[in-house]
Amino acid sequence: MDNPDCILIVDDDLEIRRLLVDYLARNGFEAIAARDGREMWQTLERRVVDLIVLDLMLPGTDGLTLCRDLRARQNLANIPVLMLTARGEETDRIIGIEMGADDYLVKPFNPRELLARIKTILRRTRALPPNLRPEPARCLCFAGWCLDTAERLLTAPDGVATPLSGGEYRLLRTLLDHPNRVLNRDQLMELIHGREAEPFDRSIDVQVSRLRQRLRDDSREPQLIKTVRGEGYVLASAVESRSTCP
């Protein structure tokens, strides 16, 4: 029997930690908890974690900083992060996505919705992109850039390699799987997060902006990820599949 996925809950509220650990355990997950960033890092040193549920407001180092620091560590950069925020303000959600969170959920929330979000993130993280045939291609090259799909490393034309967060990888992979094709926000949200975009949800725009920075693409006059006004975004480049990366 396969080992259950391990979910790390990082929240300073004892009742929330107990509730989520118990609820997730009853739904087939192994759930462990940490009350702050220090305990989170200690747990990650000794355990393999499949997903982190990270509260925005924490004592000491806040969740946004922890998420950013997590993405900066190559051995931990690919762990999916679901961020919790007590405020429903758009700014909190945008900043969370900018720091590398894969999704967000506003408190108070229904545990069933949290469970659904976790399952969706894990499924999307592990699933092959739509219509991708099993083939030995490991590297996708475009405009001098190369994406190692096994290591999730993006290598620039000058040879500098950068690990991608889960959200960055899925967005880039989606665009690479549909080169020179305009994808609207709803399509991108469905392909990346498995749900429709909410009204006034700018998370896709933020992820595109973040990915443009990774690609050194001028946001004022982007050459790789172009904005098609009123329609969406398009990767304006041919894509070549290779069995090995340079």
C-alpha positions as CSV (number, residue, x, y, z in Angstrom):
1,M,0.0,0.0,0.0
2,D,1.4,3.4,-0.9
3,N,2.3,5.8,1.9
4,P,-0.2,8.6,2.4
5,D,0.8,12.1,1.3
6,C,2.3,14.2,4.1
7,I,0.7,17.6,4.7
8,L,2.5,20.2,6.9
9,I,0.1,22.7,8.6
10,V,1.9,25.9,9.7
11,D,-0.4,28.0,11.8
12,D,-0.1,29.6,15.2
13,D,-3.7,28.8,16.2
14,L,-3.7,25.6,18.2
15,E,-7.4,24.9,17.5
16,I,-6.9,25.2,13.7
17,R,-3.8,23.0,13.9
18,R,-5.7,20.3,15.8
19,L,-8.8,20.6,13.5
20,L,-6.9,20.3,10.3
21,V,-4.5,17.5,11.4
22,D,-7.5,15.5,12.6
23,Y,-9.6,16.2,9.5
24,L,-6.8,15.5,7.0
25,A,-5.9,12.3,8.8
26,R,-9.5,11.1,8.6
27,N,-9.4,11.7,4.9
28,G,-6.3,9.6,4.1
29,F,-3.4,12.0,4.6
30,E,-0.6,12.1,7.1
31,A,-0.9,15.5,8.7
32,I,1.7,17.2,10.9
33,A,1.8,20.6,12.4
34,A,4.1,23.5,13.2
35,R,3.2,26.7,15.0
36,D,5.8,29.0,13.4
37,G,8.6,29.3,10.9
38,R,11.2,27.8,13.2
39,E,9.2,24.6,13.7
40,M,8.5,24.5,10.0
41,W,12.2,24.5,9.1
42,Q,12.9,21.9,11.8
43,T,10.2,19.6,10.3
44,L,11.5,20.0,6.8
45,E,15.0,19.0,7.9
46,R,13.8,15.6,9.1
47,R,10.7,14.9,7.0
48,V,9.7,14.7,3.4
49,V,6.6,16.8,3.0
50,D,4.3,16.7,0.0
51,L,2.4,20.0,0.6
52,I,2.5,22.9,3.0
53,V,-0.6,24.8,4.3
54,L,1.0,28.0,5.4
55,D,-0.7,30.8,7.4
56,L,0.0,34.3,6.3
57,M,0.0,35.8,9.8
58,L,2.6,34.1,12.0
59,P,4.6,35.2,15.0
60,G,8.2,36.0,14.1
61,T,8.7,35.4,10.4
62,D,5.4,35.8,8.5
63,G,4.1,33.4,5.9
64,L,5.0,35.5,2.9
65,T,8.7,35.6,3.9
66,L,8.7,31.9,4.7
67,C,7.2,31.1,1.3
68,R,9.8,33.3,-0.5
69,D,12.6,31.7,1.5
70,L,11.2,28.2,0.7
71,R,11.3,29.0,-3.0
72,A,14.9,30.2,-2.7
73,R,16.1,26.7,-1.4
74,Q,16.7,24.5,-4.4
75,N,16.0,21.2,-2.5
76,L,12.6,22.6,-1.2
77,A,11.6,24.9,-4.0
78,N,9.1,22.5,-5.6
79,I,7.0,21.8,-2.5
80,P,3.5,23.1,-3.2
81,V,2.2,25.8,-0.9
82,L,-1.4,26.6,-0.1
83,M,-1.5,29.9,1.7
84,L,-4.1,30.8,4.3
85,T,-5.0,34.5,5.0
86,A,-7.4,35.9,7.5
87,R,-8.1,38.8,5.2
88,G,-9.9,38.6,1.9
89,E,-8.1,41.6,0.4
90,E,-6.9,41.2,-3.1
91,T,-3.5,42.6,-2.1
92,D,-2.8,39.7,0.2
93,R,-3.6,37.1,-2.5
94,I,-1.5,38.9,-5.1
95,I,1.5,39.1,-2.8
96,G,1.1,35.5,-1.8
97,I,1.2,34.4,-5.5
98,E,4.2,36.8,-6.1
99,M,6.1,35.0,-3.3
100,G,5.5,31.6,-4.9
101,A,2.3,30.3,-3.3
102,D,0.4,27.8,-5.5
103,D,-3.0,28.7,-4.3
104,Y,-4.7,30.6,-1.4
105,L,-7.7,30.2,0.8
106,V,-9.3,32.9,2.9
107,K,-10.2,32.3,6.6
108,P,-12.7,31.3,7.8
109,F,-13.0,28.4,5.5
110,N,-14.7,25.1,5.3
111,P,-12.3,22.1,5.8
112,R,-13.9,20.4,2.9
113,E,-12.8,23.2,0.6
114,L,-9.3,23.0,2.0
115,L,-9.3,19.3,1.3
116,A,-10.5,19.8,-2.2
117,R,-7.8,22.5,-2.9
118,I,-5.1,20.2,-1.5
119,K,-6.2,17.3,-3.7
120,T,-6.3,19.6,-6.8
121,I,-2.8,21.0,-6.1
122,L,-1.3,17.6,-5.6
123,R,-3.0,16.2,-8.7
124,R,-2.0,19.2,-10.9
125,T,1.6,19.0,-9.5
126,R,2.0,15.4,-10.5
127,A,-0.1,15.1,-13.6
128,L,1.2,15.3,-17.1
129,P,0.0,18.3,-19.1
130,P,-3.1,17.8,-21.2
131,N,-2.5,16.0,-24.5
132,L,1.1,15.3,-23.6
133,R,2.1,11.9,-25.1
134,P,4.5,9.7,-23.1
135,E,7.8,10.3,-24.8
136,P,11.5,10.5,-23.8
137,A,11.6,14.3,-24.2
138,R,12.9,15.8,-21.0
139,C,13.9,19.2,-22.2
140,L,11.8,21.9,-23.8
141,C,13.8,24.6,-25.6
142,F,12.6,28.0,-26.8
143,A,14.2,31.3,-27.7
144,G,17.6,30.1,-26.2
145,W,15.9,29.0,-22.9
146,C,15.6,25.4,-21.8
147,L,13.2,23.9,-19.3
148,D,14.3,20.6,-17.7
149,T,11.0,18.9,-17.0
150,A,12.5,16.4,-14.6
151,E,14.3,18.8,-12.4
152,R,12.0,21.7,-13.0
153,L,15.0,23.9,-13.8
154,L,14.9,26.8,-16.2
155,T,18.2,27.5,-17.9
156,A,18.9,30.9,-19.5
157,P,20.8,31.4,-22.7
158,D,23.8,32.4,-20.7
159,G,23.7,29.0,-18.8
160,V,22.3,30.3,-15.5
161,A,19.8,27.7,-14.1
162,T,17.0,28.7,-11.8
163,P,14.5,26.3,-9.9
164,L,10.9,27.1,-10.5
165,S,8.0,27.1,-8.0
166,G,5.1,24.8,-8.6
167,G,3.0,27.6,-10.0
168,E,5.7,29.0,-12.2
169,Y,6.5,25.6,-13.6
170,R,2.9,24.7,-14.4
171,L,2.3,28.1,-16.0
172,L,5.4,27.8,-18.2
173,R,4.7,24.2,-19.0
174,T,1.2,25.1,-20.1
175,L,2.4,27.9,-22.3
176,L,5.1,25.6,-23.8
177,D,2.5,22.9,-24.5
178,H,0.5,25.5,-26.5
179,P,3.0,27.7,-28.2
180,N,1.7,30.6,-30.4
181,R,-1.8,30.0,-29.1
182,V,-3.7,32.6,-27.1
183,L,-4.9,31.3,-23.7
184,N,-7.4,33.4,-21.7
185,R,-7.3,33.7,-17.9
186,D,-10.1,31.2,-17.4
187,Q,-8.2,28.6,-19.4
188,L,-5.0,29.2,-17.6
189,M,-6.7,29.1,-14.2
190,E,-8.3,25.8,-15.1
191,L,-5.1,24.3,-16.4
192,I,-2.9,25.5,-13.5
193,H,-5.2,25.4,-10.5
194,G,-8.1,23.2,-11.6
195,R,-10.8,25.9,-11.0
196,E,-12.4,28.9,-12.7
197,A,-11.1,32.4,-12.0
198,E,-13.1,34.3,-9.5
199,P,-14.3,37.8,-10.4
200,F,-11.5,40.3,-10.3
201,D,-9.0,37.5,-9.6
202,R,-5.6,38.8,-10.7
203,S,-3.5,35.8,-9.7
204,I,-2.9,34.7,-13.3
205,D,-1.6,38.2,-14.2
206,V,0.7,38.1,-11.2
207,Q,2.1,34.7,-12.1
208,V,2.6,35.8,-15.7
209,S,4.5,38.9,-14.4
210,R,6.6,36.7,-12.1
211,L,7.4,34.3,-15.0
212,R,8.3,37.2,-17.2
213,Q,10.9,38.3,-14.6
214,R,12.3,34.8,-14.6
215,L,12.6,34.9,-18.4
216,R,14.1,38.5,-18.3
217,D,11.2,39.5,-20.5
218,D,10.5,43.3,-20.4
219,S,7.1,43.8,-18.9
220,R,6.6,47.0,-20.9
221,E,7.4,45.3,-24.3
222,P,7.5,41.6,-23.7
223,Q,8.9,39.4,-26.5
224,L,8.2,35.9,-25.1
225,I,5.0,36.0,-23.1
226,K,2.9,38.6,-25.0
227,T,-0.4,40.1,-23.9
228,V,-3.3,39.9,-26.4
229,R,-5.6,42.7,-25.2
230,G,-9.0,41.5,-24.4
231,E,-8.1,37.8,-25.0
232,G,-5.2,36.6,-22.8
233,Y,-1.6,35.5,-23.1
234,V,0.5,33.8,-25.8
235,L,4.0,32.3,-25.8
236,A,5.5,33.8,-29.0
237,S,8.1,31.3,-29.7
238,A,8.7,27.9,-31.4
239,V,9.3,25.1,-28.9
240,E,11.7,22.2,-29.5
241,S,11.5,18.9,-27.5
242,R,14.8,17.1,-26.7
243,S,15.6,13.9,-24.8
244,T,18.4,15.6,-22.9
245,C,19.2,19.2,-21.7
246,P,22.3,21.0,-22.8
